[in-house]
Amino acid sequence: MTKQLSLILAGIVLFITGCPAEPLHVALKLQPGTEKEWASLIAHFPLPENIIVEEGTQTGNRYNIELKSSFSRIQNTPPVQSSKNFTIYSSIISREWYAPEAELWNTDINEKADKKALPHLVPLNQIHLPMKALSINGIYPDNTEYPEIKTTTLSLSQPAGSTEEQLVAWIKKITRHSADSINIKPEIIWIAGVGDLMVQRGVENILMGSKNGLTTIFTNTLPVLRKQDLLLGNLEGSITRRSVKTPKSYNFKFNPGVLPFLHQAGFDYLSQTNNHIYDYGKAGFIDSLTYLKKSSIATSGAGLTVKEAQKYWETTIKGLTIRVLSIGAFPRENNGFDGKTQASVTPSRPGILFAGPAADAAVKNMVSKNTFDIIFIHGGREWHSRPVKYQEELYRKYIDMGADLILGSHPHVLQGLEARKSKLIAYSLGNFIFPGMGGMRYGEDSMILSLGIVHGMIKYVVPIPVAIHNRTIALAKNNRPLIRYMELTEELNN
């Protein structure tokens, strides 16, 4: 080959390789409502430079991109489908769980919507108190049968046998990026609270002395209690065998042998920062701490020293770190007993954490943006169906400090729920196990407050009404306690 011919061939190669690739015209079909998703998609994953998109146009060489969304259960699309004329590449690029929403005080007893007549559907991550999410026919988003998942699919179709690899590489890149997130279901953690447990007046004898003691006392509430991921309540009295009483109107004490049965009923945490923990003096208080530490039930807010009483209890459930701290805030009793001066922990006396500077410091140390923080408070006025001013101010202050949930006890009757900064205050959960309340107005109306936590926030609020029948408790046969509870809740929020 002559030098001149070599230069001519080299020039031809240079001309060919230096020419820009011929533009490829692609038809783009966007389902109405997906325009923003498309804009976001190409912002993160730009199309190859030689691609010319012609929205709504069917091109001659029949390359097509389609973006569409639909609501259904989780279904997977085959990544590649081939026919005689086309090869279709499909990629699920996002899944978003939707739920019906309702006001916090909605009185649907089962907290579920009928799929045939769904209220407005909202992305679950956009539902915030005072709005709550509802299940659909009793099904929640962590169930594979959940029907309202918005699935967005990106599809590329090109002529069979095409050698156009840039578009295929583009959609495969998006597929790899989306793979880790599209199948992650919302993890729901169920936390439930109940009110006062006073297991005296024959209750502990039934629990410990009968083969079917648990079902005799808790009846059909047992499955509800046991299915919670975390169950909390207030144990209204001392755990001791001592007999020397503190002078006051009522003294409550429980046999230590009752604790395993309460744990079998589902209780993980029992608050002790109440006005009966010192019913048998300092010795009875220390007994209570000792027996609880030996049991499978946790507590906090009580200790031999101030430092110990300020410690919160921590657990991790389904990857979420949960912290719980109990605080006393009950007023001086008519009989003269003053918990703040007689039962609160001091440098020289074991006792409970009482509302004030030491409790504020403990709350400040507990709360974190990375944890779900619960404060169990024994406060308010007995037999008042509405929280009193100091109670509202104190509980709201703790929410403002960073607590996610306040559970209240002491009034012996139900008080409503209040949403604040997308957090929740349950001012009083009333009585739960408490014989002798039959003559007291609303004294036997009770509630299991079950809360569904998703990504560290309360999304589901399911108040389950129960009724006390002297020593036993059962699911309420009518909606009356729930309707009244929701009326009190609506008043607090409006």
Wavefront OBJ file of the C-alpha trace (Angstrom):
o trace
v 0.000 0.000 0.000
v 1.402 3.359 -0.999
v 1.848 6.153 1.510
v -0.725 8.237 -0.391
v -3.385 5.478 -0.199
v -2.715 5.001 3.501
v -3.343 8.681 4.158
v -6.613 8.579 2.174
v -7.904 5.576 4.201
v -6.875 7.172 7.459
v -8.786 10.308 6.470
v -11.896 8.294 5.718
v -11.725 6.544 9.133
v -11.206 9.872 10.883
v -14.180 11.364 9.054
v -16.449 8.462 9.981
v -15.439 8.246 13.641
v -15.516 11.987 14.080
v -19.065 12.353 12.835
v -21.677 12.606 15.567
v -23.988 9.627 15.920
v -27.239 9.959 14.061
v -30.012 11.147 16.437
v -32.436 8.502 17.612
v -36.057 9.640 17.800
v -37.987 8.111 20.684
v -41.683 8.467 21.431
v -42.487 9.326 25.047
v -45.819 8.450 26.601
v -46.499 9.835 30.064
v -49.556 8.689 31.928
v -51.370 11.779 33.291
v -49.996 12.572 36.724
v -46.483 11.221 36.099
v -44.997 14.411 34.647
v -43.159 15.361 37.842
v -41.797 11.845 38.230
v -40.443 11.966 34.674
v -38.787 15.327 35.290
v -37.175 13.996 38.457
v -36.113 10.797 36.706
v -34.254 12.444 33.827
v -32.728 14.975 36.224
v -31.056 12.087 38.055
v -30.570 9.854 35.006
v -30.158 11.982 31.867
v -30.937 10.329 28.563
v -28.023 9.640 26.192
v -27.059 12.768 24.247
v -28.164 11.487 20.824
v -31.727 10.695 21.989
v -34.441 13.039 20.808
v -37.679 12.633 22.758
v -40.896 13.434 20.938
v -43.685 13.369 23.468
v -46.880 11.882 22.185
v -45.392 11.015 18.769
v -45.122 7.549 17.302
v -41.830 7.519 15.377
v -41.119 5.489 12.302
v -38.463 3.329 13.889
v -40.811 2.649 16.776
v -38.635 3.264 19.830
v -40.915 4.062 22.751
v -40.555 5.054 26.406
v -43.588 4.864 28.669
v -44.035 5.938 32.303
v -47.185 4.853 34.103
v -48.533 4.338 37.614
v -51.196 2.048 39.004
v -52.607 1.042 42.378
v -52.480 -2.622 43.325
v -50.869 -5.151 45.616
v -47.151 -5.787 45.197
v -46.706 -7.326 41.753
v -43.463 -7.737 39.851
v -43.148 -7.048 36.125
v -40.787 -9.274 34.097
v -37.733 -7.126 33.276
v -37.607 -8.267 29.630
v -40.459 -9.354 27.369
v -39.935 -10.311 23.737
v -42.253 -10.820 20.831
v -41.800 -11.227 17.093
v -41.601 -7.477 16.529
v -40.550 -5.908 19.821
v -38.347 -6.313 22.885
v -39.752 -4.542 25.954
v -37.593 -3.657 28.943
v -39.598 -2.800 32.092
v -38.431 -1.435 35.419
v -40.448 -0.692 38.555
v -38.825 2.540 39.647
v -40.882 3.348 42.766
v -43.526 2.102 45.128
v -45.478 4.347 47.466
v -47.932 3.117 50.073
v -51.214 5.019 50.289
v -53.823 4.941 53.046
v -57.222 6.457 53.748
v -57.034 9.182 56.393
v -59.455 10.506 58.976
v -59.463 12.971 61.841
v -57.999 11.748 65.106
v -61.464 11.718 66.680
v -63.028 9.529 63.975
v -65.251 6.985 65.721
v -64.950 3.998 63.375
v -64.482 1.334 66.025
v -62.300 -0.886 63.860
v -60.360 2.033 62.378
v -60.702 0.568 58.906
v -62.148 1.729 55.625
v -64.189 -0.332 53.193
v -62.238 -0.628 49.937
v -65.472 -0.284 47.977
v -65.993 3.212 49.381
v -62.539 4.475 50.249
v -62.134 7.991 51.594
v -59.442 10.142 50.044
v -56.190 8.204 49.666
v -53.001 9.913 50.827
v -49.363 8.776 50.744
v -48.749 7.238 54.157
v -45.675 9.383 54.729
v -47.804 12.510 54.281
v -50.330 11.625 57.010
v -49.610 13.483 60.229
v -51.576 13.989 63.424
v -54.238 15.264 63.963
v -55.016 13.138 60.877
v -54.577 9.400 61.262
v -54.269 6.593 58.742
v -56.899 3.872 58.485
v -56.425 0.255 57.535
v -58.235 -1.059 54.470
v -60.649 -3.834 55.391
v -58.417 -4.441 58.419
v -55.260 -4.825 56.308
v -52.196 -2.672 57.012
v -49.297 -1.709 54.689
v -46.921 -4.280 56.177
v -49.179 -7.027 54.816
v -48.380 -8.409 51.343
v -52.114 -8.287 50.571
v -52.295 -4.520 51.098
v -54.165 -3.239 48.017
v -53.255 0.440 47.715
v -49.640 0.633 46.604
v -48.838 3.115 43.880
v -46.378 1.366 41.567
v -44.614 3.420 38.918
v -43.196 1.498 35.961
v -40.787 2.686 33.265
v -40.868 0.732 29.997
v -38.703 0.814 26.878
v -39.817 -0.934 23.707
v -37.604 -1.249 20.666
v -37.690 -3.281 17.458
v -36.741 -6.926 17.924
v -33.100 -7.502 17.069
v -32.185 -3.821 17.495
v -28.576 -3.088 18.355
v -29.397 0.168 20.165
v -27.667 -0.408 23.495
v -27.598 3.114 24.966
v -31.263 3.118 25.937
v -31.026 -0.412 27.326
v -28.002 0.599 29.431
v -29.944 3.672 30.617
v -32.975 1.709 31.835
v -30.788 -0.991 33.421
v -28.954 1.690 35.401
v -32.280 2.969 36.737
v -33.326 -0.595 37.577
v -30.161 -1.208 39.618
v -30.625 2.071 41.470
v -34.272 1.300 42.373
v -33.801 -2.342 43.345
v -32.962 -1.738 47.010
v -35.943 0.438 47.796
v -38.965 -0.712 45.809
v -39.732 -3.784 47.930
v -39.270 -2.226 51.362
v -42.668 -2.383 53.068
v -43.493 0.123 55.819
v -42.587 -1.518 59.133
v -45.368 -0.922 61.675
v -44.540 -1.098 65.374
v -47.593 -1.395 67.602
v -47.305 0.320 70.978
v -50.241 0.145 73.368
v -50.975 1.789 76.680
v -53.584 1.116 79.334
v -54.457 2.844 82.572
v -54.319 1.813 86.214
v -53.845 -1.800 87.252
v -54.864 -2.435 90.854
v -54.596 -6.200 91.185
v -55.825 -6.440 94.767
v -59.352 -7.120 96.071
v -59.235 -10.718 94.884
v -57.604 -10.202 91.464
v -54.160 -11.519 92.404
v -55.694 -14.557 94.092
v -57.479 -15.467 90.856
v -54.364 -14.871 88.738
v -52.086 -16.958 90.950
v -54.542 -19.481 92.309
v -56.488 -20.595 89.267
v -55.375 -22.628 86.271
v -57.293 -20.251 84.015
v -56.618 -17.140 86.049
v -55.362 -15.047 83.145
v -58.380 -15.686 80.946
v -60.715 -15.245 83.917
v -59.384 -11.720 84.594
v -58.497 -10.481 81.110
v -61.063 -12.529 79.114
v -61.147 -11.539 75.419
v -58.716 -8.623 75.833
v -55.813 -11.091 76.122
v -55.245 -11.564 72.354
v -55.332 -7.797 71.860
v -52.816 -7.177 74.637
v -50.468 -9.935 73.523
v -50.307 -8.906 69.878
v -48.823 -5.498 70.728
v -45.094 -5.083 70.151
v -44.844 -3.038 73.354
v -47.474 -2.851 76.105
v -47.343 -0.333 78.949
v -49.504 0.293 81.997
v -49.495 1.795 85.479
v -49.227 -0.587 88.451
v -51.162 1.253 91.132
v -49.500 0.105 94.355
v -46.476 -1.396 96.077
v -45.106 -4.850 95.366
v -44.381 -6.036 98.876
v -45.329 -8.436 101.658
v -44.943 -5.823 104.393
v -47.836 -4.727 106.564
v -46.821 -1.328 108.012
v -48.927 1.198 106.150
v -48.404 4.841 105.331
v -51.296 6.788 106.909
v -53.727 7.564 104.053
v -57.210 6.682 102.790
v -56.316 3.676 100.608
v -53.261 1.426 100.689
v -52.572 -0.951 97.815
v -50.021 -3.745 97.760
v -49.508 -6.801 95.560
v -47.928 -10.189 95.974
v -44.667 -10.368 93.954
v -45.984 -13.605 92.475
v -48.429 -11.616 90.347
v -45.695 -10.161 88.137
v -45.112 -13.240 85.928
v -48.834 -13.367 85.199
v -48.920 -9.711 84.178
v -46.001 -10.418 81.873
v -47.854 -13.397 80.409
v -50.789 -11.069 79.780
v -48.474 -9.038 77.557
v -47.106 -6.275 79.776
v -43.544 -5.210 79.010
v -43.425 -2.049 81.127
v -45.228 -0.932 84.291
v -44.978 2.580 85.645
v -44.476 2.989 89.400
v -44.436 6.780 89.689
v -47.877 6.937 91.262
v -49.443 7.999 94.546
v -49.574 4.426 95.906
v -45.943 3.382 95.471
v -45.163 4.616 99.020
v -48.279 3.025 100.582
v -45.985 0.784 102.643
v -43.250 3.297 103.221
v -39.676 3.361 102.062
v -39.233 -0.356 102.711
v -42.235 -1.214 100.545
v -40.933 1.073 97.808
v -37.545 -0.632 97.805
v -39.280 -4.010 97.690
v -41.157 -2.884 94.567
v -37.947 -1.922 92.797
v -36.270 -5.174 93.807
v -39.093 -7.411 92.613
v -39.480 -5.579 89.300
v -35.744 -5.812 88.615
v -35.958 -9.576 89.103
v -38.982 -9.850 86.807
v -39.346 -9.662 83.036
v -41.214 -6.354 83.312
v -39.357 -3.060 82.989
v -39.892 0.237 84.801
v -38.170 3.597 85.114
v -38.511 6.894 86.919
v -37.952 5.279 90.326
v -34.714 4.545 92.100
v -32.578 4.429 95.229
v -30.810 7.590 94.064
v -31.688 10.622 91.972
v -29.374 9.414 89.215
v -31.051 6.015 89.129
v -34.543 7.526 89.068
v -33.555 9.733 86.125
v -32.605 6.760 83.960
v -34.922 5.933 81.104
v -35.644 2.397 79.961
v -34.634 1.556 76.402
v -35.526 -1.228 74.027
v -35.276 -1.802 70.274
v -38.174 -3.193 68.253
v -37.943 -3.842 64.501
v -34.967 -1.516 64.273
v -36.588 1.385 66.167
v -35.045 2.444 69.470
v -37.756 3.231 72.018
v -37.172 5.004 75.319
v -39.602 5.223 78.217
v -39.488 7.401 81.327
v -42.127 7.608 84.060
v -42.791 10.779 86.026
v -45.086 11.601 88.957
v -47.153 14.774 88.771
v -50.166 14.027 90.983
v -51.472 16.631 93.435
v -51.599 16.437 97.216
v -54.373 14.092 98.358
v -57.295 15.186 100.531
v -56.037 12.851 103.263
v -52.822 14.866 103.477
v -50.450 12.576 101.578
v -48.166 14.661 99.382
v -46.174 12.598 96.891
v -43.883 15.455 95.972
v -42.613 15.807 99.534
v -43.122 12.239 100.779
v -42.365 9.942 97.833
v -40.102 11.847 95.434
v -36.456 10.835 95.175
v -33.930 13.085 96.916
v -30.199 12.818 97.710
v -31.183 11.295 101.044
v -34.298 9.272 100.133
v -35.140 6.656 97.502
v -38.261 7.476 95.568
v -39.887 8.460 92.317
v -39.011 11.091 89.755
v -41.433 13.954 90.298
v -42.234 16.779 87.891
v -39.698 19.549 88.344
v -36.068 20.344 87.526
v -34.796 16.772 88.002
v -37.535 15.393 85.735
v -36.920 18.102 83.133
v -33.220 17.212 83.085
v -34.081 13.526 82.662
v -36.433 14.256 79.749
v -33.833 16.459 78.088
v -31.286 13.659 78.402
v -33.706 11.066 77.002
v -35.217 12.667 73.922
v -33.528 12.297 70.566
v -34.519 12.708 66.914
v -33.330 9.145 66.312
v -35.491 7.480 68.990
v -39.182 7.162 69.813
v -39.574 8.691 73.262
v -42.471 7.928 75.605
v -43.244 9.628 78.909
v -45.685 7.899 81.250
v -47.105 10.498 83.654
v -49.260 9.983 86.721
v -50.989 13.337 87.087
v -54.137 15.398 86.829
v -57.242 15.482 89.015
v -59.142 12.357 90.001
v -62.591 11.942 88.427
v -62.104 14.856 86.028
v -62.928 13.944 82.423
v -60.995 16.920 81.099
v -57.372 17.713 81.880
v -56.758 20.588 84.261
v -54.576 23.550 83.331
v -51.341 22.441 85.025
v -51.714 19.008 83.441
v -52.095 20.458 79.949
v -49.153 22.815 80.402
v -46.847 20.109 81.772
v -47.661 17.450 79.173
v -47.408 19.925 76.305
v -44.063 21.110 77.653
v -42.672 17.584 77.432
v -43.889 17.286 73.832
v -42.203 20.602 73.057
v -39.007 19.254 74.632
v -39.021 16.385 72.145
v -41.166 13.556 73.535
v -43.167 11.647 70.904
v -45.898 10.234 73.140
v -47.347 11.057 76.549
v -49.373 8.357 78.314
v -51.299 9.574 81.342
v -52.901 7.967 84.364
v -54.346 8.929 87.786
v -57.762 10.552 87.056
v -59.477 7.084 87.116
v -61.592 8.138 84.131
v -60.784 8.512 80.465
v -59.563 11.868 79.212
v -59.125 12.617 75.533
v -56.221 12.614 73.099
v -54.469 15.737 71.893
v -52.284 16.045 68.798
v -49.386 18.471 69.115
v -46.588 18.901 66.568
v -47.564 15.551 64.989
v -47.041 13.932 68.403
v -49.711 12.604 70.790
v -50.851 13.207 74.366
v -53.185 10.680 75.992
v -54.121 12.654 79.106
v -55.670 9.744 80.972
v -56.238 6.120 80.070
v -58.515 5.665 83.077
v -58.689 2.380 84.980
v -57.897 -0.993 83.474
v -57.893 -3.638 86.201
v -59.551 -1.960 89.161
v -62.254 -3.713 91.226
v -64.701 -1.563 93.126
v -65.377 1.083 90.466
v -68.961 0.049 89.744
v -70.468 2.940 91.687
v -68.286 5.608 90.107
v -69.479 7.462 87.003
v -67.342 6.388 84.012
v -65.091 4.475 86.409
v -65.579 1.220 84.504
v -65.111 2.690 81.020
v -61.663 1.713 79.849
v -59.478 1.700 76.756
v -56.568 -0.074 75.116
v -54.875 2.661 73.118
v -52.983 0.948 70.290
v -50.697 3.106 68.150
v -49.043 2.137 64.853
v -45.593 3.703 64.496
v -44.094 3.988 60.984
v -40.606 5.421 60.490
v -40.664 6.756 64.041
v -43.981 8.613 63.706
v -47.491 7.814 64.902
v -49.623 7.003 61.856
v -52.340 4.697 63.208
v -54.398 5.493 66.305
v -56.663 2.615 67.298
v -58.559 3.099 70.580
v -60.111 -0.215 71.587
v -62.921 0.254 74.135
v -63.133 -2.155 77.033
v -65.392 -2.434 80.036
v -64.498 -3.296 83.631
v -66.764 -5.789 85.378
v -65.590 -5.665 89.001
v -62.467 -7.898 88.942
v -62.534 -8.697 85.225
v -62.261 -6.777 81.989
v -63.613 -7.437 78.495
v -63.937 -5.775 75.128
v -66.887 -3.364 75.252
v -70.057 -4.673 73.655
v -71.073 -1.253 72.364
v -69.437 1.942 71.128
v -70.509 4.159 74.002
v -67.082 4.430 75.732
v -65.379 5.021 72.370
v -67.871 7.663 71.245
v -67.421 9.574 74.492
v -63.628 9.210 74.271
v -63.635 10.654 70.775
v -65.946 13.505 71.825
v -63.439 14.434 74.530
v -60.669 14.160 71.940
v -62.452 16.438 69.471
v -62.905 19.060 72.193
v -59.193 19.035 72.959
v -58.178 19.427 69.317
v -60.757 22.019 68.261
l 1 2 3 4 5 6 7 8 9 10 11 12 13 14 15 16 17 18 19 20 21 22 23 24 25 26 27 28 29 30 31 32 33 34 35 36 37 38 39 40 41 42 43 44 45 46 47 48 49 50 51 52 53 54 55 56 57 58 59 60 61 62 63 64 65 66 67 68 69 70 71 72 73 74 75 76 77 78 79 80 81 82 83 84 85 86 87 88 89 90 91 92 93 94 95 96 97 98 99 100 101 102 103 104 105 106 107 108 109 110 111 112 113 114 115 116 117 118 119 120 121 122 123 124 125 126 127 128 129 130 131 132 133 134 135 136 137 138 139 140 141 142 143 144 145 146 147 148 149 150 151 152 153 154 155 156 157 158 159 160 161 162 163 164 165 166 167 168 169 170 171 172 173 174 175 176 177 178 179 180 181 182 183 184 185 186 187 188 189 190 191 192 193 194 195 196 197 198 199 200 201 202 203 204 205 206 207 208 209 210 211 212 213 214 215 216 217 218 219 220 221 222 223 224 225 226 227 228 229 230 231 232 233 234 235 236 237 238 239 240 241 242 243 244 245 246 247 248 249 250 251 252 253 254 255 256 257 258 259 260 261 262 263 264 265 266 267 268 269 270 271 272 273 274 275 276 277 278 279 280 281 282 283 284 285 286 287 288 289 290 291 292 293 294 295 296 297 298 299 300 301 302 303 304 305 306 307 308 309 310 311 312 313 314 315 316 317 318 319 320 321 322 323 324 325 326 327 328 329 330 331 332 333 334 335 336 337 338 339 340 341 342 343 344 345 346 347 348 349 350 351 352 353 354 355 356 357 358 359 360 361 362 363 364 365 366 367 368 369 370 371 372 373 374 375 376 377 378 379 380 381 382 383 384 385 386 387 388 389 390 391 392 393 394 395 396 397 398 399 400 401 402 403 404 405 406 407 408 409 410 411 412 413 414 415 416 417 418 419 420 421 422 423 424 425 426 427 428 429 430 431 432 433 434 435 436 437 438 439 440 441 442 443 444 445 446 447 448 449 450 451 452 453 454 455 456 457 458 459 460 461 462 463 464 465 466 467 468 469 470 471 472 473 474 475 476 477 478 479 480 481 482 483 484 485 486 487 488 489 490 491 492 493 494
